[in-house]
């Protein structure tokens, strides 16, 4: 134990005696660790933010929508989910609630007008169940009711971004908007959800489902998405299996034929996103991690030079009784200490870089440094110090004391 403490003290003394050289030696590790931590913190911050948004969908929700393959699209075929599919789900799938069909009567986006102000926004036709199925609640006014749907009322619930885009009053309930050439009365404004990837999640308008059907016309072949909640989350996979079997039978799909629809849960979306983020993190981390290798080579080179400079000192230590393992330990501890100091500085610098970069990007979530990244930084730093310090340490430990004392 005494020899370890003495070797550590000697290593720190050597680092302090050549502080500028020690800083340059650690610079490669500092840059490497800072790069890895900056990349990981930015990506992990983004991942955490998106995961929180997915949680808002509800872990017990399922969404089914049509799925047209590229080959089918090239052949001019378009798969759809119809109202018949919606009715079949309501009638034949047990253990579910808040079944909400949705479609876009004006296409992907429509022009919405308020006097001389106009903006393009996403308009969806929904039922009252949409509120609970998608966790969308009014901050002002009310949501669409069964009465609105039955009477095909020209009413609309808007997101807070629409107020900003159309320069509406702070409380626009009771105002009228022109959507697709039709006039709609604003009955509610939903709670704000902020932005994601720089895009607003509050830029939409919701109208009653039957009103959307009337506006779209009978000649339009509806393609709806259906969202619902599973009452018992333990039965999520079972419900998903029953739904898939029913839709395959309803669509007359043969065994082995691909589904013309897709069923997704909030958890599946989260898992898919996490898988993508993990791959991106590994790839980017591997690229910037190359600088750690360069930093390790730099440490090895400087330590080899240090052995040459201190050859006479090593000879004196051996002449006074120092054993081979004492010399080996001293140089290994010195190399590892340089790496750890570089890792510590790189950790702080990397977080500052990640935090600064996230702040510079508009509406980007804050950088988050996960605990495993901190452990990885110190683990890599100490590992590189030991790995690249072995050769210089072994060279110093193997010096013949007589030859070392004669070295000029």
NUTOR-559506 format. One record per residue (C-alpha): residue in three letters; z, x, y. Coordinates in steps of 0.02 Angstrom, whole numbers, plus 50000, padded with zeros to 5 digits. Example, Ala and Ser with C-alpha at 12.3 -4.5 7.8 and 13.67 -1.06 7.14 Angstrom:
<sites>
ALA503905061549775/SER503575068449947/
</sites>
This chain:
<sites>
UNK500005000050000/UNK500425014350118/UNK498725022250089/UNK497855005750130/UNK498825003750293/UNK498515021950339/UNK496655020350299/UNK496555004750407/UNK497465013550550/UNK496315028450536/UNK494785017150536/UNK495355007950693/UNK495725024650777/UNK493975030850737/UNK493185014650802/UNK494205015650963/UNK493765034050987/UNK491905029950979/UNK491945012451055/UNK490165012251124/UNK489435018650962/UNK490475005950867/UNK489804991950978/UNK488004997350948/UNK488374998450762/UNK489034980550760/UNK487644973950872/UNK486504969750726/UNK487894959750642/UNK488324951250808/UNK486514945750833/UNK486334940350652/UNK487924929950644/UNK487624922550817/UNK485864917150765/UNK486464909050603/UNK487934900150686/UNK486844893950831/UNK485534886650712/UNK486834879050595/UNK487864871550738/UNK486334863250817/UNK485674856150653/UNK487404850750595/UNK487754842250762/UNK486124832650744/UNK486554828250563/UNK488294821950611/UNK487574811250751/UNK486254803250640/UNK487514800250499/UNK488634790950621/UNK487164780050672/UNK486754776150490/UNK488574771050462/UNK488294757550591/UNK487034749450474/UNK488424745950349/UNK488574754750182/UNK488344738150090/UNK486674733450169/UNK484984733550083/UNK483274732450163/UNK481664728150072/UNK479954730350151/UNK478154731550094/UNK477444748250041/UNK475604752350045/UNK475064768949971/UNK473794780050058/UNK472504776749921/UNK472714757949940/UNK472574759150129/UNK470944768950111/UNK470284754850001/UNK470704742150137/UNK472164734650043/UNK473804730250131/UNK475344725150034/UNK476494712450116/UNK478154703650090/UNK477994685050120/UNK479144670550156/UNK479014666349972/UNK479854683049934/UNK481204678850060/UNK481524661849981/UNK481574669549807/UNK482894682049864/UNK483954668249942/UNK483814657049788/UNK483884669349643/UNK484904684549697/UNK486774681349684/UNK488164690849771/UNK487264693449937/UNK487464686550113/UNK486684687350287/UNK484914687550219/UNK483844691050372/UNK481924690950375/UNK481104700350519/UNK479324702750579/UNK478394707850737/UNK477364693050801/UNK476524703550937/UNK476224719350835/UNK477204735550845/UNK477484733851033/UNK477134720751166/UNK477054720151354/UNK478554711451430/UNK478484705951613/UNK479744701451746/UNK478794696951903/UNK477814712351955/UNK478784723551834/UNK478104726351659/UNK478564737251511/UNK478074739551330/UNK479454735451206/UNK479714731051023/UNK479814712150998/UNK480494705550833/UNK480664687950768/UNK482354686050680/UNK483574673150611/UNK485424671350660/UNK485884681650505/UNK485084696850587/UNK486654699450693/UNK487834702850548/UNK486554710950434/UNK486104724050565/UNK487754724850660/UNK486954719150824/UNK488174709750934/UNK487974702451110/UNK488854710851256/UNK488334696751374/UNK487814679051334/UNK487554674151153/UNK486474677951001/UNK485104667150925/UNK485814651750837/UNK485204640450697/UNK484824627250830/UNK483674639450921/UNK482784643050758/UNK482594624950705/UNK481964619350876/UNK480814634550899/UNK481584637551069/UNK480784650051186/UNK482344660751204/UNK482584679551191/UNK483994691951165/UNK483644709051241/UNK484314726751228/UNK485094735051379/UNK483604746751403/UNK482484731851442/UNK483604727851591/UNK483294745351659/UNK481414745351622/UNK481104728551705/UNK482374730851845/UNK483294714951796/UNK484984709951871/UNK486524717751792/UNK486844701151704/UNK485094694151670/UNK485664679351564/UNK484694664051623/UNK483214674151689/UNK481454671651618/UNK480294684751542/UNK478454683751499/UNK478104690251324/UNK476344689651253/UNK475834676551380/UNK477334665351338/UNK478904662451443/UNK480594665751364/UNK482334662651433/UNK483584676951414/UNK485124670551323/UNK485994687051283/UNK486064705951300/UNK486614716351150/UNK487894730351149/UNK487154747251193/UNK486914759951052/UNK486274774351159/UNK484854785951114/UNK484294795450960/UNK483044809950960/UNK482744806051143/UNK482224787951105/UNK483214772951160/UNK483954761751024/UNK484144747651151/UNK482314745151196/UNK481924729051103/UNK481844710251118/UNK482334697450985/UNK481624679850975/UNK481954665750848/UNK481014667850684/UNK480144650950689/UNK479654653850871/UNK478834670150816/UNK477884660650681/UNK477264647950809/UNK476734661650930/UNK475864671850794/UNK474914656650730/UNK474594650150555/UNK473104661550526/UNK474164677350531/UNK474714684250363/UNK476544688050389/UNK477254704550328/UNK479134703350342/UNK480584715250312/UNK482144707850233/UNK483904714450263/UNK485484707850181/UNK487264712750138/UNK487934714849962/UNK489624706149951/UNK490364718449825/UNK489854736349862/UNK490194740849680/UNK488734729549633/UNK487514737849754/UNK486474746549621/UNK486514731249507/UNK485884720049649/UNK484544732849691/UNK483984732749509/UNK483914713749499/UNK482964712949663/UNK481684725649603/UNK481414716449438/UNK481204699649526/UNK479964706149654/UNK478934715249521/UNK478844699149420/UNK478434688949576/UNK477054701049627/UNK476374701549448/UNK476504720349433/UNK476134727549261/UNK477294739849171/UNK477004757449239/UNK476174750849397/UNK476984757149558/UNK478004745249666/UNK477094737649815/UNK478774736949905/UNK480264748249935/UNK482114744449932/UNK483254755650034/UNK485114755850067/UNK485984763750216/UNK486724776550095/UNK485004781050028/UNK484374783750205/UNK485884794750239/UNK485634804650078/UNK483774807050113/UNK484134813050288/UNK485534824650228/UNK484334832150100/UNK483034835550235/UNK484344842950352/UNK485034854050213/UNK483284860750176/UNK482944864050360/UNK484634872650379/UNK484324883950229/UNK482574888650286/UNK483064892250467/UNK484674900650412/UNK483704911750292/UNK482464916750428/UNK483774921450557/UNK484864928750418/UNK483614942950401/UNK484424950150557/UNK486044951750456/UNK485124963150335/UNK484474973450481/UNK486254974350550/UNK486894980450382/UNK485604994350376/UNK486134999250552/UNK487945000750495/UNK487435011450347/UNK486425023150457/UNK487815025550585/UNK489115028050448/UNK488025041350367/UNK487915050150535/UNK489805048250552/UNK490065056750383/UNK488995071450440/UNK489945072750605/UNK491635072050518/UNK491245083550373/UNK492505096650430/UNK493825083050459/UNK493555076650281/UNK493745094450215/UNK495405096450305/UNK496025079650236/UNK495565084950059/UNK496365102150082/UNK497985093350134/UNK497975083049973/UNK496915067750011/UNK496165060649852/UNK494385054549827/UNK494915036249834/UNK495825039150000/UNK494215045250084/UNK493205031550000/UNK494425018150060/UNK494475024750239/UNK492585024150262/UNK492415007350173/UNK493774999750282/UNK492945006850438/UNK491244999450391/UNK492024982550344/UNK493064981950504/UNK491504985150609/UNK490624970950518/UNK492084958950537/UNK492264962650722/UNK490394959750741/UNK490554943450643/UNK491974937450754/UNK491024941150914/UNK489444933650838/UNK490374917750790/UNK490944914650969/UNK489264919451042/UNK488334908550916/UNK489364893250960/UNK489064896051146/UNK487194897851115/UNK487144882151006/UNK488194872051129/UNK487134877951276/UNK485484874251188/UNK486084856751140/UNK486574853251321/UNK484894859151386/UNK483954846651276/UNK484054829151353/UNK485064816551251/UNK485334829051110/UNK487014827851018/UNK488324841451042/UNK488304856650928/UNK489574856250786/UNK490124871750690/UNK490644866550512/UNK492084875550426/UNK490934882450291/UNK489864890950424/UNK491414900150490/UNK491864905750313/UNK490054910750284/UNK490034921250443/UNK491584931050394/UNK491094931950211/UNK489364938750251/UNK490074950750379/UNK491364958350262/UNK490134958250117/UNK488814967450217/UNK490104980050279/UNK490644983950101/UNK488884983850030/UNK488114995350159/UNK489705005650178/UNK489755010849995/UNK488425024550008/UNK489165033350161/UNK490935031450089/UNK490395038649921/UNK489515053050007/UNK491095057150107/UNK492225055549954/UNK491125067149849/UNK491105081549975/UNK491765097949908/UNK493285102750015/UNK492785121250024/UNK491005117050080/UNK491675104050201/UNK492865116550283/UNK491435129150302/UNK490315115850384/UNK489885119950565/
</sites>
